[in-house]
Amino acid sequence: MKRRYFIIDVERCLGCFNCLHACKDEHVGNSWLPVTLPQKLHQQYWITTKERVRGQHPMIDVAYLTEPCNHCEHAPCVEKGRGAAYRREDGVVLIDPEKAGRESNLEALCPYGKISWNEEAGVYQKCTFCAHLLDQGWQQPRCAQSCPIGALRMYTLEPEEMDAMAAAEGLELAHPEHRKTGPSVFYKNLYRWNRCFIGGTVVSGAGAQESCLENCTVSLKKDGKLLDTRRTDAYGDFRFDRLEPGSGTYEVEAAAEGFRSAAVKAELGESVYLGLIRMEKERI
């Protein structure tokens, strides 16, 4: 049976928070029973966006991770919530507004921290995927509908189709340690959030004679094994991304015709900018 899936492209997200504001606009002051009671105006967010800054000046990368409820296939809130939460045939997980009082303890059951208590309504709540709109024929929840660059998209697919899409597009889970819950939210280009890079700038000369070396070949090695090569851009910059945090010592070597090669060591904890790598001209 087809199921609702949500794909978030980390590389596209600009951290504009339109998704959060659209969620508030749809749910604050509006009762969508039997799906949900109104959301609180403050101190309750059904979709959140976190920021991560990688690297050092002047090579800095900023990425954003947006997280709604994962609407899990094996949701702990459903399996252990004593009827306070339920899963629909389309995969959307909802909290029953009449059964989700304090005694249901739903907040503690969610490993993703996406269930919160609304003391004004006396009920636990979370993202509903705007189920009331989907039931009216909408193809996207408000958060995705409001995204100006399409970083959030909902798809209705068979599980086999979703598996094929995940493999073809390199989709990942934000929290693979909880994969047994069967999340419905997948991420594209998650390396911007959970991986590191090694970058630098290749130059020649010094002082007023200093210039960037464009199209210089830069190689990345670890334990003597060549991992990747890059070409410097018009500013002499290069970057090796998708590296594991804390993965140890790497060797970066720059080579260009008419210049002596130059190599530097890089100890990778978090993303690192190596600064200027100076190339000296070969003596004839």
Summary of the structure (lengths in Angstrom):
residues: 284
radius of gyration: 24.1
end to end distance: 71.8
largest distance: 84.7
contacts: 859
relative contact order: 0.17
helix: 19%
strand: 38%
